[in-house]
Amino acid sequence: MPLALLALATGGFGIGLTEFVIAGLLPDVARDFAVDEAAAGWLISGYALSVAVGAVGLTAAVTRFNRKHVLTALMVLFIAGNLVSALAPTYAVMLTGRVLAALTHGAFFGIGSVVAANLVAPERRSGAIATMFAGLTTANVLGVPFGTFLGQQLGWRSTFWAITVVGVLALVGMAVLVPDQPGDTSQGALRRELSAFREPQVWLSLAVTVLGFGGMFGAFTYIAYTLTEVTGFAAGAVPWLLVLFGVGLFAGNHLGGRAADRSVPRTLAVVLGGLAVVMGLFAVTASSKPATVASLVLMGAFGFATVPGLQMRIMRYAGQAPTLASGANIAAFNVGNASGAWLGGLTITAGLGYTSTLWVGAALSAAGLVVLAAAELLARRRPVTAAAGALDGPTVAVDGPVGASTR
């Protein structure tokens, strides 16, 4: 495995920590700035919206630049955002720091996916993307519990100082280990990147991402209420149960990447179907503690097993213009997160109970599977205008000449 992938994973770890650790520190932050829960919540929702903006807008602005230089510049912006958060004298400044760090998120994973894929042989590209995203899953398993503990013991600002240090380590690693990867400096480069969106499969891939990943995150958003109000766990047990969920994320990301290297369509079909079934069973057995523990791990595993395949699918159908499409898919993950959480909130408000969010998640993931099936059927019936080749087979290139189909 190229050491450059470890540098990218370190950056992913820091970004994942920034995204998720704030949830455990939100009461402390709100109390420090004397704002209510709704205002404090914008430190999370504002972050998600900024990720979507940065994933498309910022990625579009930098497609012609050397990808290594772009990634290092993004990490400088990430460090700056977390420094602002650590030093913030007011809530408004804190929110500004969150927005700055979030702008990095989508562009980093979008461009980083292309860089990671080009570091290895074609038949190992999904695994390389999974390695980069392993930093994000590790943040959930180890980083969030430790970051929350650190913030509770030494004050929430100490957590953002720690994240800043992680950002510096990632910056040094990428500067030293990631090789140069020229951007597209030819005339009309941005127009060519935008041309990928003329391909219907790119839009179908985005729809699968919104539905499939949104289903898992919609259920996860309210999981603490399910664990305490339905299953009967004590509130103090929730952080450790979320560690188990993070273990599932880590395993699913790794296994999903390996499986997607063999076949993206089959992998996505299996994991989306499995995710829908797991969340349905979770809803039925949520009153049982052993069943809930098992369901929590499996939900994380199937949920994040979708990520490498979803990212690889859109990059391959984008053909010779994968960078902006990859960034758009990162935005789609966050649109799915927000949509799933919104729909889950509606069912709770309607009085359907805390297991209703699991049924919403199951329905969204099943809808993602239906869209995937329709997309695969369409792919067999019509030629792909922007594709780099078939989704199975090792000859497909992310950069370079269009690969031949091996199907």
Secondary structure as GFF3:
##gff-version 3
##sequence-region A 1 407
A	DSSP	alpha_helix	3	33	.	.	.	ID=ss1
A	DSSP	alpha_helix	37	53	.	.	.	ID=ss2
A	DSSP	pi_helix	54	58	.	.	.	ID=ss3
A	DSSP	alpha_helix	59	61	.	.	.	ID=ss4
A	DSSP	alpha_helix	67	87	.	.	.	ID=ss5
A	DSSP	alpha_helix	91	117	.	.	.	ID=ss6
A	DSSP	three_ten_helix	122	124	.	.	.	ID=ss7
A	DSSP	alpha_helix	125	138	.	.	.	ID=ss8
A	DSSP	pi_helix	139	143	.	.	.	ID=ss9
A	DSSP	alpha_helix	144	154	.	.	.	ID=ss10
A	DSSP	alpha_helix	156	177	.	.	.	ID=ss11
A	DSSP	alpha_helix	189	195	.	.	.	ID=ss12
A	DSSP	three_ten_helix	196	198	.	.	.	ID=ss13
A	DSSP	alpha_helix	200	221	.	.	.	ID=ss14
A	DSSP	alpha_helix	223	225	.	.	.	ID=ss15
A	DSSP	pi_helix	226	231	.	.	.	ID=ss16
A	DSSP	three_ten_helix	235	237	.	.	.	ID=ss17
A	DSSP	alpha_helix	238	262	.	.	.	ID=ss18
A	DSSP	alpha_helix	264	285	.	.	.	ID=ss19
A	DSSP	alpha_helix	289	317	.	.	.	ID=ss20
A	DSSP	alpha_helix	322	349	.	.	.	ID=ss21
A	DSSP	alpha_helix	356	381	.	.	.	ID=ss22
###
